[in-house]
């Protein structure tokens, strides 16, 4: 099984029984993968964005246990250590793990977005959250107009919410 398949399997096991969380990270992964490929990312950055998309919400479990909340600020605290444990068991380069954990620690921070991988993760997560949160079309376009920077992310947003 390839690396992405191993991470998907590990994340499904991590969230066993939690259909909502599993579906969420798989949808974010799908959008992140597509946007990255459409933007022509290099192989290393594409791998990072795919891994980050799959693991971005790994902190929710511990956030709910420790703080009785899945709020983004708690996810950003609790996510990186969990992701590091999971990814170190899969023979992934330490530099990749470090960047993925850095992205997880910021994926609910929308100021000072640094790097195309960070931008794509935010856009992919927003695309899924717009639907899951049942946002109005006006709210979607308002948030999308502020947050989306990639041409591919904007194209997907506009196609879905025409």
N, C-alpha and C positions, 0 to 999 in steps of 0.2 A: 504494500500500500504506500502511496506517495505521502509526502509530509503533510499536505493540506488534508488529505483523507485521515491521517492519523490525528490531526488536531480536531477535525470535525468529530471523529469517534470519541476522543477524550472529552470534548466539550459536551457532547450528548450524554456521556456517562456522568460528567460533573453535574449536569442539570437533569438527570434522570427523573422522569415523572413530571417535569415542569415544561409542558408543551409550549406555553406562551414564550418562555425565555429561549427555548431551543428554536422555535420559529423566528423569533426576533433576530438572533445572531446569524441565522442562515440567510435571512432576507438582507441584512446589512452586508453580509459577505457577498451576496450576489450583486448588489449595487456597487460595492467598493471594487470588486473584481472587474465589473463591466466598465466603470468609470476609469479605472487605472489602465485597462487595455485600450479604451478609446482615446485616452490622453497619451498613449504611447510610452508609458513608464518603462524604465530599464528593469531588467529582470530582478535585481535586488530590491528595488523600491516596490515593485509589484508584489514580491513575496512578503515584504514587511506589511503592506497595506492589507493583504489578504489575511495574514495571521492576526493583525490588530483588529480587523473587522470581526473575526471569529471569537476573539477573546475580550473585546472591549468592555463587556458588561459582567465579566467574571467576578467582580467585586460585589455584586448585588447580594449574593447569599450571605456573606459576612456582614454587609451593611445592615441587612434586615435582622440578623442575629444580634449584632452589637448595638445598633442604634434604633432598631424597630422602624427602619426607613430605607427606601431604595434611592434616596435623593442622590443626584449626580455628584455632589461634593463628597459624600461618603463612598460612592463607587470609586472615585478617583484616589481615595486613600487606601481602600481595601483591595482594589483590583490588582495593582502591580505585584504585590507579594504572591498572590494566588497564581497569576499568570506566569511569574518566574518559576514557581514550583512545577507547574504543568509543563512548561516549555523546556525546562532543563532536562526533564525526563525523556525528551524526544530528540536529543542530539542536534540541537539548533545552535548556531554560532552565538557566542555571548554578545556580540555587537548587535545582532538582530534582536535578541531578547531584550537588550537594554533599550533599543529604539521602540519596540512594541510596548514595553512597560512605560516608557516616557509618554507615548501616545495615550495609553490607557489612563495615565495620571492626569491627562489634560482633556480628554474627549468631551467633557461638559463645560470646558472653558472656551469661550468663543472670541476672546480678544487675543491679539498677538499670535495668530496662527502662523506657525513656522514650518514650512515644508509642504510639498504637494501631498505627501502621505497623510499628514494631519488634516489638510483641507478636504481630501477625499473621504477620510473617515467621518468627518463632521457632516459632509453632504450626504453620504450614504445613510448615516444614522438619522438625519433629518427626514430623508425620503421615507424611511420606514415609520418614524414617529409621527409624521404628518397623518398617515393613514391610521396607525394604531390609536392615536389620540383623537381621531375623528375631527380634525381641524377644519374650519371653514375655508373655502377657496380663497377668500380675501386674506385670511391669516396666513395661509400657505404661501401666497404670492408675496405678501409683505415680508415674511421671514426669509423666503427663498431669495428675494431681491437683495436682502442685506447679507445673507450668509453664503450664497453660492457664488463661486469664483471661476470654477472650471467650465469650459465650454460644454463638455460632455455632461456634467452634472446639471447645468442649466437646461440642456436639451432634453434630458430625461425628465426633469421637473416639469418643463413646459409641455412635454408629450403626455405625461400622466394627468396633469392638472390643466388641460387645455381650456 
